[in-house]
């Protein structure tokens, strides 16, 4: 991989090759529309609407930073962010559509399997930009133009460096089963967080339900969002996080907090966050402008630099001093697999990790 951007050579490199964008792997039923550029006409139409509503599973400060960058670029358009866990957003949108409520313009989910359902329901509007067509590999864009991968990140483990010495820190998921970590761990919940749903699927596939059954006996603090474990870690409320998003750990570490990410020897679960536009968007032109802007090289570079996530845009490069995704052993993402197992994961997980 060339830095943080995912080139074809990097994508296919070695045993850690990413199996991202599985939601886009099925044969196209229709051709994607021709790619478009950001034109003065689109900007003018978006300015007349004056607003774009983004439903997002990103950590709120990260999403707000992105929204402010858009507003600085296009001062006439306000960004309203509705932030929640991806699984909760999925339920909310299902309820809204069932009630004839169409408030969302643009959706970014941390559970790529959601786009399979939304596409099947006919809820997504096709829209392809020049950047998406030219610089995103097919694995990272829907063949019919319904969505594109806006961000890639990991669900790592981690530890508080004030509470745990580096030599004593766990190096693998298996290490978390050591009795010395009982009552000292925190983790997110797959019924709330798309990140944890995606990560749980990969862990079950690779390690089996037996692993989670053993982990559940370790008196783990159960929180909701994948953004919560890094924060509990930084506060010293728990010494180790059993899952959670890596980018928050990296940002907290860079801010001087006593946290350190760990990339487990079995492989770090990999998460992609696609973005799409709803066909019922109340601000369709602002939605298209936001989607186009989000996937430019400039925005993807900004997003990578300031949020510590990875980009599928081939021209994006790593921020100096950060670990490259190509140097990390990864578990493979499978959105179709997640969709098939989602209810089983929620049910079985809830029985193991009783709150």
MOURKA-V771771 format. One record per residue. N is the residue number from 1. PHI is phi as a letter, one per 40 degrees, with the letter a starting at -180 (999 if undefined). OMEGA is omega in degrees with one decimal (999 if undefined). D_CENTER is the distance of its C-alpha to the mean C-alpha in Angstrom with 2 decimals. Layout:
n=<N | N>
phi=<PHI | PHI>
omega=<OMEGA | OMEGA>
d_center=<D_CENTER | D_CENTER>
//
This chain:
n=<1 | 2 | 3 | 4 | 5 | 6 | 7 | 8 | 9 | 10 | 11 | 12 | 13 | 14 | 15 | 16 | 17 | 18 | 19 | 20 | 21 | 22 | 23 | 24 | 25 | 26 | 27 | 28 | 29 | 30 | 31 | 32 | 33 | 34 | 35 | 36 | 37 | 38 | 39 | 40 | 41 | 42 | 43 | 44 | 45 | 46 | 47 | 48 | 49 | 50 | 51 | 52 | 53 | 54 | 55 | 56 | 57 | 58 | 59 | 60 | 61 | 62 | 63 | 64 | 65 | 66 | 67 | 68 | 69 | 70 | 71 | 72 | 73 | 74 | 75 | 76 | 77 | 78 | 79 | 80 | 81 | 82 | 83 | 84 | 85 | 86 | 87 | 88 | 89 | 90 | 91 | 92 | 93 | 94 | 95 | 96 | 97 | 98 | 99 | 100 | 101 | 102 | 103 | 104 | 105 | 106 | 107 | 108 | 109 | 110 | 111 | 112 | 113 | 114 | 115 | 116 | 117 | 118 | 119 | 120 | 121 | 122 | 123 | 124 | 125 | 126 | 127 | 128 | 129 | 130 | 131 | 132 | 133 | 134 | 135 | 136 | 137 | 138 | 139 | 140 | 141 | 142 | 143 | 144 | 145 | 146 | 147 | 148 | 149 | 150 | 151 | 152 | 153 | 154 | 155 | 156 | 157 | 158 | 159 | 160 | 161 | 162 | 163 | 164 | 165 | 166 | 167 | 168 | 169 | 170 | 171 | 172 | 173 | 174 | 175 | 176 | 177 | 178 | 179 | 180 | 181 | 182 | 183 | 184 | 185 | 186 | 187 | 188 | 189 | 190 | 191 | 192 | 193 | 194 | 195 | 196 | 197 | 198 | 199 | 200 | 201 | 202 | 203 | 204 | 205 | 206 | 207 | 208 | 209 | 210 | 211 | 212 | 213 | 214 | 215 | 216 | 217 | 218 | 219 | 220 | 221 | 222 | 223 | 224 | 225 | 226 | 227 | 228 | 229 | 230 | 231 | 232 | 233 | 234 | 235 | 236 | 237 | 238 | 239 | 240 | 241 | 242 | 243 | 244 | 245 | 246 | 247 | 248 | 249 | 250 | 251 | 252 | 253 | 254 | 255 | 256 | 257 | 258 | 259 | 260 | 261 | 262 | 263 | 264 | 265 | 266 | 267 | 268 | 269 | 270 | 271 | 272 | 273 | 274 | 275 | 276 | 277 | 278 | 279 | 280 | 281 | 282 | 283 | 284 | 285 | 286 | 287 | 288 | 289 | 290 | 291 | 292 | 293 | 294 | 295 | 296 | 297 | 298 | 299 | 300 | 301 | 302 | 303 | 304 | 305 | 306 | 307 | 308 | 309 | 310 | 311 | 312 | 313 | 314 | 315 | 316 | 317 | 318 | 319 | 320 | 321 | 322 | 323 | 324 | 325 | 326 | 327 | 328 | 329 | 330 | 331 | 332 | 333 | 334 | 335 | 336 | 337 | 338 | 339 | 340 | 341 | 342 | 343 | 344 | 345 | 346 | 347 | 348 | 349 | 350 | 351 | 352 | 353 | 354 | 355>
phi=<999 | c | g | c | c | b | c | c | c | c | c | c | c | g | c | c | d | c | b | c | g | c | c | b | c | c | d | c | c | a | c | c | c | c | c | b | b | c | b | d | c | c | c | c | c | c | c | c | c | g | a | b | b | b | c | a | c | c | d | d | d | c | c | c | c | c | c | c | c | c | c | c | c | b | d | c | b | c | b | b | b | b | b | a | c | d | c | c | c | c | c | c | c | c | c | c | c | c | c | g | c | b | c | c | c | b | b | b | b | c | b | c | c | c | c | c | c | c | c | c | c | g | c | c | c | c | a | b | b | c | c | c | c | c | b | b | d | d | c | b | a | c | c | b | g | c | a | a | c | c | a | b | a | b | b | b | b | a | a | c | c | c | b | b | c | d | c | c | c | c | b | a | c | d | c | c | c | c | d | c | c | d | g | b | b | b | a | c | b | c | c | b | b | c | c | c | d | c | c | c | d | c | c | c | c | c | b | g | c | d | c | c | c | c | c | c | c | c | f | c | c | c | b | c | c | c | c | c | d | d | c | c | c | c | c | g | c | a | c | b | b | c | a | h | c | c | c | c | c | c | c | c | c | c | c | g | c | c | b | a | c | b | b | d | c | c | h | c | d | b | b | b | b | c | b | a | b | c | c | c | d | c | b | c | c | c | c | c | c | c | c | c | c | c | b | c | d | d | c | c | c | d | c | c | c | c | b | g | b | b | b | c | c | c | c | c | b | c | c | d | g | c | c | c | c | c | c | b | c | b | c | c | c | a | c | c | c | c | d | c | b | d | c | c | c | c | c | c | c | c | c | c | b | c | c>
omega=<-179.9 | -178.0 | -178.9 | 177.8 | -173.7 | 177.2 | 179.2 | 179.9 | -179.6 | -178.2 | -174.8 | -173.1 | 166.8 | -174.9 | -179.5 | -178.7 | -176.2 | 170.8 | -179.4 | 174.9 | 179.4 | 175.8 | -177.6 | -169.6 | -177.1 | -179.1 | -179.1 | 176.0 | 177.9 | 179.9 | 174.4 | 177.9 | 178.7 | 179.1 | -177.5 | 176.0 | 172.1 | -176.0 | 174.9 | -180.0 | 178.5 | 179.2 | -179.6 | 179.9 | 178.5 | 177.9 | 178.8 | 177.8 | 169.6 | -174.1 | 170.7 | -178.3 | -177.8 | 169.4 | -171.2 | 174.4 | 177.7 | 170.4 | -171.3 | 178.3 | 177.7 | 178.3 | 178.5 | 176.9 | 177.5 | 179.9 | 179.1 | 177.3 | 177.2 | -179.8 | 176.9 | 179.2 | -178.1 | -171.6 | -177.8 | -174.3 | 178.9 | 177.4 | 174.7 | -176.9 | 173.1 | -172.6 | 173.1 | 173.8 | -174.5 | -179.2 | 176.0 | 177.3 | 178.9 | 178.3 | -178.7 | -178.5 | 176.9 | 179.2 | -179.9 | -179.6 | 178.9 | -179.4 | -179.7 | 177.2 | -179.1 | -175.6 | -172.5 | 173.8 | -173.4 | -179.4 | 170.0 | -177.8 | 173.5 | 174.2 | -174.6 | -179.8 | 179.1 | -178.1 | 174.0 | -179.5 | -177.6 | 177.6 | 179.3 | 179.5 | -177.5 | -175.8 | -173.3 | -179.9 | 178.7 | 178.9 | -178.4 | 177.3 | 179.3 | 179.6 | -179.6 | -177.9 | -172.5 | -168.0 | 176.0 | 177.6 | -178.9 | 179.3 | -173.8 | 176.2 | 180.0 | -176.7 | 177.4 | 175.4 | -175.6 | -178.8 | 176.4 | -179.7 | -176.7 | -177.0 | 177.9 | 177.9 | -174.4 | 167.5 | -175.8 | 164.2 | -177.0 | -179.8 | 176.3 | -173.6 | 175.2 | -176.6 | -176.3 | 175.9 | -178.1 | -178.1 | -179.1 | -175.2 | 176.9 | -180.0 | -174.2 | 173.1 | 179.4 | -179.9 | -178.4 | 179.6 | 177.8 | -179.3 | -177.8 | 179.8 | 179.2 | 180.0 | -175.8 | -175.3 | 177.1 | 176.7 | 179.8 | -173.3 | -177.5 | 177.3 | 178.9 | -170.5 | 174.6 | 176.5 | -177.9 | 174.1 | -179.1 | -179.5 | -179.7 | 176.7 | -177.7 | 178.8 | 177.9 | -180.0 | -175.2 | -171.5 | 178.2 | 176.8 | 179.2 | 179.1 | -178.8 | 176.6 | 178.1 | -179.7 | -177.4 | -179.9 | -177.9 | 178.8 | -176.6 | 171.3 | -178.3 | 175.1 | -175.7 | -170.4 | 173.0 | 177.0 | -175.5 | -178.8 | 177.2 | -179.4 | 176.0 | 178.3 | -178.2 | 179.4 | -178.9 | 178.9 | 172.6 | -176.9 | -173.5 | 170.8 | -177.6 | 170.9 | -175.5 | -176.1 | -178.9 | -172.0 | 176.3 | 177.3 | 180.0 | -179.6 | 177.9 | 178.1 | -180.0 | 177.2 | 176.1 | 179.1 | -175.1 | -179.6 | -179.8 | 175.9 | 175.1 | 178.0 | -169.9 | -177.3 | 177.5 | -175.8 | 178.6 | 174.5 | -174.9 | -174.7 | 173.0 | -179.9 | 177.6 | 175.2 | 177.4 | -179.9 | 176.9 | -179.8 | 179.6 | -176.6 | 179.1 | 177.9 | -169.7 | -179.1 | 175.7 | 177.6 | 179.9 | 178.3 | 179.4 | 179.6 | 179.3 | -180.0 | -176.6 | -174.2 | 172.0 | 177.3 | -178.1 | -178.4 | 178.7 | 176.6 | 176.9 | -177.5 | 178.6 | -177.0 | -170.1 | 178.6 | 177.0 | 173.3 | -175.9 | -175.3 | 174.0 | 178.2 | -171.6 | -177.3 | -179.0 | -179.1 | -178.4 | 168.9 | -178.1 | 177.4 | 179.5 | 178.9 | 179.5 | -178.6 | 179.6 | -179.7 | -175.3 | 173.9 | -172.8 | 163.4 | -176.1 | 178.6 | 179.2 | -175.5 | 179.5 | 177.0 | 178.0 | -179.1 | -178.4 | -173.2 | -170.4 | -177.5 | 176.9 | 179.6 | -179.4 | -176.6 | -176.8 | 179.4 | -178.6 | 178.4 | -179.0 | -175.7 | -178.5 | -178.9 | 999>
d_center=<19.05 | 20.31 | 18.69 | 15.01 | 15.53 | 15.69 | 19.30 | 20.95 | 22.86 | 19.95 | 17.99 | 21.07 | 22.07 | 23.19 | 22.00 | 18.48 | 17.80 | 14.29 | 14.31 | 11.20 | 11.60 | 13.90 | 13.61 | 15.63 | 18.16 | 20.74 | 23.78 | 23.82 | 26.14 | 26.70 | 26.34 | 23.78 | 25.57 | 26.87 | 24.58 | 25.43 | 25.61 | 25.32 | 28.92 | 31.12 | 31.60 | 27.92 | 27.74 | 30.96 | 29.85 | 26.62 | 28.78 | 31.04 | 28.26 | 27.30 | 23.99 | 20.50 | 18.55 | 14.77 | 13.06 | 9.70 | 7.51 | 7.11 | 9.86 | 12.92 | 14.61 | 11.82 | 11.78 | 15.56 | 15.93 | 14.37 | 16.64 | 19.61 | 19.27 | 19.49 | 22.41 | 24.11 | 23.99 | 25.15 | 27.13 | 28.30 | 24.97 | 23.32 | 19.63 | 19.28 | 15.93 | 15.64 | 13.02 | 12.54 | 10.62 | 9.13 | 12.18 | 14.47 | 13.43 | 14.13 | 17.47 | 18.25 | 17.96 | 20.06 | 22.60 | 22.71 | 23.35 | 25.91 | 27.65 | 27.69 | 25.49 | 23.48 | 21.98 | 18.55 | 18.55 | 15.00 | 11.92 | 8.20 | 6.50 | 3.71 | 6.89 | 8.16 | 11.54 | 12.02 | 12.85 | 15.58 | 17.20 | 17.02 | 18.42 | 21.04 | 22.05 | 22.63 | 20.52 | 18.76 | 20.76 | 21.05 | 20.57 | 20.37 | 20.90 | 22.87 | 20.06 | 17.87 | 21.04 | 22.25 | 19.48 | 16.62 | 17.68 | 18.19 | 15.45 | 12.92 | 14.84 | 16.38 | 20.10 | 21.27 | 19.23 | 17.28 | 13.79 | 12.19 | 9.03 | 8.47 | 6.12 | 5.82 | 6.00 | 8.06 | 9.29 | 12.73 | 15.94 | 17.95 | 21.26 | 23.34 | 25.76 | 28.46 | 28.58 | 28.04 | 29.70 | 27.80 | 30.19 | 29.68 | 25.86 | 24.28 | 23.31 | 21.95 | 20.77 | 24.45 | 25.52 | 23.85 | 26.59 | 29.27 | 31.32 | 31.12 | 27.54 | 28.62 | 27.97 | 26.02 | 22.40 | 19.53 | 16.48 | 14.04 | 14.80 | 13.37 | 15.36 | 13.48 | 9.90 | 7.64 | 6.16 | 9.92 | 10.95 | 9.24 | 10.62 | 13.84 | 14.47 | 14.41 | 16.58 | 18.94 | 19.32 | 20.14 | 21.95 | 23.07 | 23.39 | 26.20 | 23.91 | 22.13 | 25.62 | 26.88 | 24.00 | 24.63 | 28.15 | 27.10 | 27.12 | 23.43 | 22.47 | 20.10 | 17.73 | 15.23 | 11.90 | 9.83 | 10.95 | 14.50 | 15.45 | 15.29 | 17.44 | 19.82 | 20.16 | 21.12 | 23.57 | 25.18 | 24.88 | 23.73 | 24.35 | 21.49 | 17.97 | 17.48 | 13.68 | 11.06 | 8.51 | 10.47 | 10.01 | 11.90 | 14.49 | 15.06 | 15.51 | 17.79 | 19.70 | 20.29 | 21.58 | 24.07 | 22.79 | 23.95 | 20.76 | 19.91 | 16.95 | 18.15 | 16.99 | 18.74 | 21.45 | 20.32 | 17.07 | 13.65 | 11.16 | 8.66 | 5.16 | 4.71 | 3.83 | 7.62 | 10.02 | 13.52 | 16.77 | 18.76 | 22.31 | 23.60 | 22.06 | 24.74 | 24.20 | 23.70 | 24.77 | 22.69 | 19.66 | 20.60 | 21.25 | 17.89 | 16.14 | 18.64 | 18.33 | 14.53 | 14.95 | 18.07 | 18.51 | 19.48 | 16.42 | 14.02 | 16.33 | 16.40 | 12.66 | 12.66 | 15.85 | 15.20 | 11.69 | 11.87 | 8.78 | 9.81 | 10.94 | 12.18 | 15.17 | 18.09 | 19.91 | 17.51 | 18.92 | 18.06 | 19.05 | 22.16 | 22.05 | 18.46 | 17.88 | 16.95 | 14.44 | 17.51 | 19.34 | 17.13 | 17.79 | 14.81 | 14.57 | 13.95 | 11.40 | 13.37 | 12.11 | 15.82 | 16.52 | 14.00 | 15.66 | 19.02 | 18.49 | 16.46 | 19.71 | 21.25 | 18.44 | 18.72 | 22.50 | 23.08 | 20.66 | 22.38 | 25.71 | 24.84 | 23.16 | 25.43 | 24.78>
//
